[in-house]
Amino acid sequence: MEIIDAEAAQRYEMRIKGDLAGFIDYVVKGGRIALIHTQVLTAFQGQGIAAQLARYALDDARRRGLRVVATCPYVRAYVEGHPDTHDIVVGLTAART
């Protein structure tokens, strides 16, 4: 398993044995990275790939000093459940109870 930043495609990709398993599309602009869409291919669903991609994208944003705009509903839900990411996310409101 490998996650890479496919900059030319503007997405993080997870590959398993060379096959694309899932990705998160992004746009970087003005010191921010918008994580806009997460997709896991059908054959790889149910294996925690989306969560691994989200964690990788957030960790990469932190390493690069970027603020995160969580446009993707999956990434937003992931962030809300992981308070350790809140300091780099723009526009995060308190989780609903």
Summary of the structure (lengths in Angstrom):
residues: 97
radius of gyration: 13.0
end to end distance: 35.9
largest distance: 41.2
contacts: 256
relative contact order: 0.17
helix: 37%
strand: 37%
